Amino acid sequence: AELRCKIMAPKKSAGKAASKPNPNPTAESKDIRWVRGQIEKLESQVSSGPPWLQEPHSWHTEQLQQLITRLEDSSLGSLPDEVRDGVDFYISQFADGQSVSEEEFYVDQELYAEVLAPKPEDKPLEPYARVQSSEEALAVVAQLKDWSDTTPQGMTKLQKLMSTHEASADVQEAALTRIGGLLAEAKGSGSAVPAGSGLAPVALCPVVLTAMGRF
């Protein structure tokens, strides 16, 4: 017998997923154009300025490019005024023929800290650590490994054990592994699983999906 659980997957869109609509697309386009203009100014200053200017200007250029990305995907609705003012001041240090010494030059590495703070989805997920099962749960694991009652009543008991110890990954794993083994044994015998059997897909699918959804 073969267990087949049909899970409806979300339909894939034919084309590229539409980005989140921006409530003010005109303002967004204006912001992006402004940022690109500042990048051009930085590149111009690097080509005509002292060699030491390349490193801080390259860093600011990278931050500005990240701003463009966030403006384009609408994770940033608009450019804060304090960022505009900060970038304007930074560029003004070498604008219109002006120049300052390396010692007096203000890099302002905190300028983008807030606006480019990691989004919640950007934060790495904590690695999964399996919680140690109790002695009672481990005793159930040993019981499940030798489970042989495939009657509807027997599989109902198995399901109850899984529910009672739903917080134990070891119990869920042992139960699913044994269910797979029982199905393989039934398939190897060459006989079809009766509709009313405890191994019938209609009975097992909810059990399997519920266990898989717990971890």
N, C-alpha and C positions, 0 to 999 in steps of 0.2 A: 504494500500500500504506500501510497506517496501522499505526503501532506502538501497541499497547495493552498496558500493563503493569498488571496488577491488583495493587494494594497493599492488603492487609487493614488497615483502620484500626481502632483500638480502639473497641468499642461504647460508645455514650454511655448513661449511666445515665438511667433515666426521670425521676428526681427529682434534687434537689440532692445533690451528693456528700457522703457522711457525713464528718464531721470525725474526726480521729484520736482514738480513745477515750482518755479520761484514766483512768489507773489508780486514781484516787481522786476521783471526781466530787463526793462530799460536801465534801471539803476545798476543791475548786475553787470550788464555789458559796459556801462560807463566805468565801473570799478575795474573791470578786467583791462580795459584800454588804458586806464591810468597806471595800473601796475606794470603793464608791458612798457609804458613810456619810461617809468623809473628804471626798469632793467636796461633799457637802451642808454639812459644817462650814465648808469654805472659802468656799462661796457665802454662807453666813450671816455670816461674818466680813467679807467684802467689803462687804456691804450696811450693816454697822454700823461698820466701821472707817474709818480715814483714807483719803483718795483715793489716796495712794501705794501702798497695800496691794493695789490691784487688779492691777497688773502682775505682781508675783511670784506672787500667788495664781492668776492666770489661767495662768501658766506651769506651776505645779504641777498644776493641774486638767487641763491637756493631757497631762501625763506620766501622770497617774493613769488617764485615759481610754485611753491606749495600753496600760497594764497590763491594763485590762479586756479589750481586744481580744485580747491575747496569752493571757490566761487562758481566754477563750471559745474560741479556736481551738486551745487546748492546746499552743501553742508555748512557753508558760510553764506548768510543771506546778503550781507553788505560789508563794506570795509569800514571798520571803526575809525572815527576821526583821530583818535590818539595814535593810531598806526600811520595814518596819512601824515600827521604832523611830525611824527618821529622820523619817517622816511625822508620827508622834505628837509628836516634839519640835517640828517646824516649826509644827504647828497649836497647840501649847501656848503659843506666844509671845503668842497673842491669845485664849486660851481662858479661860473663867470670869472674864471681866472684866479679865484682865490685858492689858497692852499694853507695847510697847517702842518706843523711838524708831527712826526710819528708819535712823539711823547704827548702832544696835546690833542691828538686825534681821538674823537669819541666814537667807539664802535657800537655801543648800545646793544649788548647781547640779550637784554631782557625785552626788547621791543616787541617780539612776536610770541613771547611765552604764553600769553593768555589766548590770543586768537588762534594759535596753532597747537593748543593743548590737545593731547590725544583724545579722540572720540571714544565713547564707551566700547564700540565694536573693534577699535584699534588695540585695545588693551589685551595682552595675551591671556589666554585662559589658564587657570591653575591646573596643573597635572592631576589626573584622576588617581586617587589613592583608595584602594579597597579597604573598607572598614573590617576589622577582624570580627569574625562570627563568634557568637557565644557557644558555650559547650553544648547547650540544647540544640542550637542550629546545626552544629557539626554532627550531632547524633542523627538529626534528620537527613543530613547529607549522606551519611552511611546507609540510611534506610532507603533513600531514593536511588542510590546506585544499584540496588538489588531489586528494584520495583518490578513486579511482573503481573500485577492485576490490571488487565486492560478492559475490564467490564466498565460500563458507564458508572457504576457505583465506585469501582476502584479508582478510576480516573478523577472522579469527583473528590475522593479523599486526597489524591495527589494535589489537586488544585487547592484544596483547603490548607494543606501543609505549606504550599507556596505562598498563599495569602497570609497565613499566620506569621511566616518568617519573611515577609516581603522586603524587610530592610537588609536581609542577608544576601549578598551577591553570590555567595557559595551555594546557598540553597537553590536560587534561581538557576544558576549554571548547571548544577547537578540534575535538576528536574528537566531542563531543556535537553541536556545531553542524553538522559535516559529515554525521554520521549523519542528523540531521534533514533536511538538504538532499538526501541520497540517497533518503530515504523520500519526500520531496516529488516528486522527479524520477520515482520509480517510480509514484507515484500519478498523476502527470500523464500518464504514458504510457498509462494506462487498462488495463494488464495486471496481473493478480493476481500477488503474490509467491509463487513456488513454495514448498512446505513445506520443501524442502531448501536454500533460498537462505540466503545469509549475512544477508539482511535480514528473515528470518522472525522474528516476535516471540519465539519460544522461544529463539532464538539471541541476540537483541539485548537483551532485558529484563535479563538478569543483568549485561551490560556497562554498560548505562545506570545501573542502580541502584547498582552498585558505584562508578562514577565520581561519582555524585551524593552518595554517602555519604562520599566523601573530603574534602568541603569543606562 
